[in-house]
Amino acid sequence: MKLSDLRLFRQYAYIDGKWTHGDAGREQAVTNPATGEVLGHVPLLEAEQIRGAVGAADRAFVHWRGLRVDERCDRLLAWYNLLQAHREDLATLMTLEQGKPLPDARGEVEYGASFVRWFAEESKRTFGQTIPSHIPNSTLGTLKEPVGVAALITPWNFPLAMITRKAGAALAAGCPVVVKPAGETPFTALALAELAERAGIPAGVFNVVLGDAPTVSEVLCKDTRVMALSFTGSTPVGRLLLEQSASTVKRVSLELGGNAPFIVGPDVDPKEAALAAVAAKFQTAGQDCLAANRILVHEDIHDAFVAHFAERMKALTVGNGLDSEVDLGPLIHERAVEKATAIVDDALSRGATLVHGDQSQAPGRNFFMPTLLTGVTAEMQVWREENFSPVAGITRYRSDDEVIEMANDTEYGLSAYLYTYDVRRIWKIMRALKNGMVAVNTVKMTGPPIPFGGVKQSGLGREGGTAGIEEFLETKYYCIGGLGTLSGS
């Protein structure tokens, strides 16, 4: 493994400031999805070790919350600087275990680090309020206090940024964390732990546990010492975690599935919109909750849009993310390829047209060539499900009212895209869409200052922005009576 700093490659869990193997000696191989090569092994912890990590975080809480805000800020900024200094190694680790092209991985390091910096600074702005008193001779107000130990369960598609977006907020609020990364991509999380230690984040404040997902999640959800749970992943798993957390009434935030519509109005340049749609669809080989999942194009420009989309899509290069000039890496595993194949077969059996997508050209068993389908209808899986693959489906529409109904025809409500130059159409459609985030005439919408999250079955709560740190803070109200009559001198 070509890393400048080999200490960033850790094959242990990280609990209470110590690198540890599992007690039972069980371990799991981690492979490169592009080549099938075994990169290394990580331990599968037992329930008692997971509870030990929670205990370490619980013990660390008193000290971590007791630090002055500027002291916590300084530790987080030191972590941010180390993430930036080791960007190339972190990107290489990410590409090896996740598969995304190296330039995309470098971008994720920048993106992920930016959340640490944002929340380090945001911690200084967690203000309470003074409330005008309705009670004689009393002073009323609120304080913001950390909720306690936070469990963070993160996915494999963005193995660095999904941790820093959650952990940056929790740590800034004063909450120690127990991180459970995806089994496919543990090494990026463990490198973050190594750099957190170097940054002076105390033992027990940042823990990384590894193990069978059902075992780990059940322990974290049912442990009464875990006061907050933040999860990014599929909607079915999110429902299960919410149910498991009910008995302890945790603070739960969920960033779940998406089925983003990409709406193209009749007044836009079809080439401009098509290039944007390709960018919105194929990042991370389509394995992105923000990916354009249903592309809805006005009938007046449908054919021109399809031609431009196909031309740009055909130019995308598929291969090993470490190779130069690769646009799309592999899917995360063979099961993802099987799902993508099933989605395409279902659409074709129901009358869709295959414009492009020759899977015989795939450079390996975990690769899926970019595929374009037209004539997609609401009965097809490619419409109903978050396909998490480089399969694009296009549907034509006639009117604004029709496309609003089509766009909202899903249980999901994370993000949506709208391309139109008409200001009235922008406001009409944007307000009518049942999504937590809407990008108009752009595909770039995320970053540290914004409240990331969805509605309906796409989740609860928000990450990033001023709302993100609130997920890890309690509001304490106080009423101080017996002050007598207050008067100026």
N, C-alpha and C positions, 0 to 999 in steps of 0.2 A: 504494500500500500504506500503510495508516494505522498507522504505528508512531510512538511518541514518540521513539525513538532509531533513526534510519535506519541507523546503523552496524551494527545487528544483522542487517541484510539483506545478506548477502555472496554473491556469485556467483563465488567462487573456491574452490579447494582451500586447505588450510592446512597447510603443511609447514615444520618448523624455524622456527616463529615468523614465517613470511612467507605472504602471500596470493599465490597463483600460478594462472596458466592452464595448460592442457595444452600440451605442446610441439608436438603435431600440430595444434592449433587445432580439434580436435573438441569439440563440446559437445552437451548434452542439454537439451531444454525440460522445465520442471517446470510442471504444470498444476494448477489447482484442480479437484478431482473433482466439486464441486457445480455448477460453471458451465462447465467446459472452458476457462476463461481461462488463458492462459499467464502464470505469475507471474514467470518469469525463466529464466535458463539457467545451467547449471553445466558445467565442463570435464570431459571424459572423458580421464583420464590414461593414459599409456602405461605399460607394465611397468617401464621404467627409472625413471620418476618415483615409482612405488610403492616400488621398491627404495630410491630416495633418501629417502623418508619413513622407511623402516625404518632406514636408515643414520643419519638424524638422531636417531631415538629411541635407537639403540644408543649414539651418542656422548653423548647426554644422560643415559644411565643412570648413569654414574659419579658425576656431580654430584648427580642426584636421589636416588639411594640413599644418598649420603654426607651428605645433610642430616640434622640431628637430627629425631627423630620429631615433636617439637613444632613445628619449622619447617615440615615438610610439612603438619602439622595446620592451622597458621595459614593456609597458602595455600588449603587446601581449604575452610576456614571462610569465607575471603574470597570464594571462588567461590560457596559456598552463599548468602551474603548478597547477592551480585549477582544470582543466580537469583531470589531472593525480590523484590529491588527491581525487577526487570524482568519480573515475572510476567505482566503484561498483554500486553506485546509478544511474549513467548515464546508465550503462549496464542494470540494472534492469528496468528502465523506457523504454528503447529501446525494451527489450524483451516483456514487457507487452503490448506495443502499436503496435509493428511491428511483433512480433512472433518468431524472430530468436533465436536459442539456446543461452543461457547465455554466453558460451565461445566465440561464434562468436561476441556477442555484446561487450564483453570485448575487443576483438581484434579490433573492430571498433572504440572504444574509443581511443585505442592506435594509431591506424591508423589516425583517425581524428585529434587527438592532434598533431601528428607529422607535419601536414601541418601548424598549427599555429606557431610552433617553426621554421619550415623551412622558412616561409615567414617573420617572425620577423627578422631573420638573413639576408634574401635575400633583405630586404628593404635597407640595408646598401650598396648594390651593384647595385643600379639603376643609373648607371653612364650615363652621356652624353658623347659627343665626341668633340674633337678639330679637325676641318677640315682644311687641308692645303689650304690656300687661293689662289684663282685664280683672286681675285680682289685686285688691288694695295692698299697698306696702310690700309688693313682691316683684322679683325680677325673674323673667322667663327667658328661656333660650334653648339652643340645641348644641350638642357636640357630635363630631364624627369620630367613631371608634372602630378599630379593626374587628371584623366578625370572628376571626379565629383561624384555625387550621383550614387550609383550602386544598381540596383534591382536584387535580387537573388531569383530565383524560384526553389525549390528543391523537390526531389521525396521521396516516403515513403520507398524504399527498403534499403537505407543507410541514415537514418534520421539525423545522426550526421556528418558523414564524408563529405557528399555532401555540407553541410553548411560550415564547417571549411575549406574545400579546396577552396571554393569561397571567403568566408569572410576573411580568413587569407590573401589571396592575395590582396583583395580590401583594407582592413584596413591598411596593410603594405604600400600600394601605397599612402595612404592618402585619400582614398575615404570612406565616410560614407555609410552604407548599410541599405536597407530595405529588410528583409528576408520574403518570403512567403513560409512556409513549407507546405507539403502535409496535407490535412485535416485528413488523417488517422493517422498521426504521429506528432501532434503538440507539445507534451509535452517535447520531447527531445530538440526541438528548443528553447522552453521557458526556459528550464534548462540552456541552453547555454547563454541565455540573462541574467539570474540571475548571472551566474558566470562571464560574461563579466562586469557587473556592479560592482561586488566585485573586479575585477581586475583593476578598475579605468578607464575603457573605458567610456568617458564622455557621458552625456545624448545626445541623438540624433544621436550618431555615429553608434549604433547597435540597430536596431528596428526590431520587429517581428510583422507582421500583419497577421490576420486570416480572412477568409471569403470565399464566393463563388469564386471558381477559375476563372470563366470567368470575374466576376466583378473586382477582384483584378488585374488580368493580363492586362485587358484593361486599367485600370487606370495607372498602372505602365508603360505600353508600350507607352501610348499617352501623358504622362506628360513630358513637355519639360525640366523640372528640372532633370529628370532621364537621365543621360548621358550614362550609360552602363547597359546592361541587360545580365545576365548570367542564363541560364536555363539548367537543366538536366531533361530529360523525354522522352516521345515518339516522334517519328518523325512527326506524324500528328500535334501534339500540337506545336512542334518546328516551323513548317512551318507557323502556325497561328500567333505565337508570332513574327516571323520575318516580316510577312505582317503587323501586327499591329504597329510594331516599325518603319516601313518605313517612315511614315509621319514626324517623328522627327529625322530621320537619326541617330539612336543611335549606339553606339559600342555594337554589339551583339555577344555573344559567346554561342554556343549550343552544348551540349553533348547529343546526341540522341540515337536512337535504335541501336542494334547490331544483327548480325546473324552469329556469329563466327564459322568459320570452324575449326575443329580439325583434322589435317591431320596426318595419321600414315603411315610411309614409310615401305617398305618390309623388311628392314634390322634391325628393332628394336625388342627388347624383347616384345612380345605381352602382357605379364603380366604387365611389367613396364608401358607400354603405356596405358593399360586399367585402371590401378590404377590412373594414372594421369588424364585420361579422366573423370573418376568418380568425382575426386576432382574438375575438371574444370566445370563439368556440374551441380553439386548439391549444391554448396554453396548458402546459402540463399534460399534453396528449389528451385533453378533454377531461382529465381527472381533477376537476375543480368545481366546487359548489357554485361558483359564479359563472360557470361556462354557459354560453348561449345554448339552450337545449331545444327550444322550439323557435325557428326563424320564420316570422310571419311577414310576408311581403305583399304590398298592394299589387293588384292585378295589372295596373298600368305599366309597372316597371319589372314585373316578375321575371320575364324571360331574359331581359338584359342583366338583371341582378344574378340570376343563376349562372349565366355565361361567365361573368366576371368572378363570381365566387369559385366556380370550378377551375378557372384558369389559375387563380392564386393558390387554391388548395393543391393542385397538381404540382406546383413548384415547391411545396414543402418537402424537406428532406427528412427521412426517418432513419434512425440509427442509434448507435451507442452514444450516450450523452457526453462521454469524454472525447469523442471525435469532433474535429472542427467542422463548423458549418452544418451542424445538425439542428433541425427545428423541433422535431418530436422524438422523444425517447420511447422506451418500452412502456407497456402497461405494467402494473405492479406485480401481477402473477398470471398464471395461465387461466385461472378462473375468470379473471377480468376479460381475457380474450374470448373465452367461451360465452360470456354474457353479451359482449359486443356482437359476436356472430349470431347469437339467438335473436337479438334485437333487429338486426338487419334482415334475417330470414323471416321474422314475423312481419315486418313492414312489407317485404316483397310479396309474401303470401296474401296480404290484404290489399294489394293493388298499388303500392308505391313503385316508383321508377328509380332504378339504380343509375345515376349519372356517372359516378366514378367511384372506384374502390376495389382494386384488384389485390386480394389478399395473398396471391401467389408471389407477390413482390416483397412480402414481409421478410426482414432480415433475420428473424429468429422467432422462436415459439411464443415469446411474450410480447411480440410486436403486432400492432394492428394498423393497417394502412388507412390514411384519412379517407372517409367515405361520405358521399353526398347522395341523399335521397330526396326526391321531389314527390309531390302528390301525397304528402303525409296527412293522415286524418287522426281524429281523436280516439279512434278505436285501437290504434297501434301502440305497442310498447314504447317506441321511440318518442311518442307524444306524452304518454302517461307517466313514464318513469324517468328518474334522473339516470341517464345512461352511463355517465362517468367514463366516456370513451371518445375517440375521435370520429364519431358518427354524427353527421349533421343532417337534420331533417327540415325541409322547407315546405311551407304551406302558403297558398295565396288567399287573399281576403279582398273584400269589396269596399267596406266602409269603416269609419272610426268606431261606430257602435259595435259592429261585428268583431273587430279585432280586440276590443276591450273584453268582450264576452269570451273570446277564444283565449286571450292571455290569462284571464282569471279562472279558466277551467282546469284547475289543479288544486290538490290539497296543499301544495307548497306555496310559499310567499317570501322567498329570500330577496332576490334581485331581479331587475328587469332593465332592458335597454330600449331606447326609443330614438329613432333617427327621423327627424322632420325639421323643416325650416319654418313652419307655420307656428307662430307663437300661440295662437288660439288652440291649435291641435296639441301643442306641448302641454298646456295647462289642463286641457280636457282629459287627455289620456293619462298624464302623470298622476293627476288626482284620483282617477278612477281605478288605477292599478292597485291590486291588493298585494303589495310587496313592501318589505321594509326598506328597500333601497332602489332608487331609480336613477340610471345614468342616461342623460339626454345628449345626443350627438358626441358621445365619447364612450370609450370602453374602460377608461381609467377612473375608478371611483373610490378606491380604498386608500388607507393610510392611517397613521396614528391619531389624527384629530377627529376622525369621523366615527359616529356610533354604528358599528357593524352589527347587523342582526336582521332577523326576519319575523314574519307574522305567520299566522295559521300553523301548519305542521312543520314550519321551518325553524321553530325554536322559541326560546324565552330569553329576555334580557338583551343586553348589548355589550359589545367588546370594542375597546378603543374610545377615544374622545373623553369628554368629562363623564359620560355615562359609564365607561368601562371600569373606573376605579370604584364607582358606587356599588358595583356588584359585591365588593369585599368590605364594605363599610356599613356599620349600623348607625342609625340616628338616635342619640340619647337625648331625651327632653329633660330639662331641669326647671324646677320652680323653687326659688329661694325666698322664703317668707320672713316675716318678723323684722323687716328692714326699717320700719318706722317711716316717717315722712321724709322724703328726699327733697332737699332744696339747695339752691346754689348759694354761694357765699357772696 
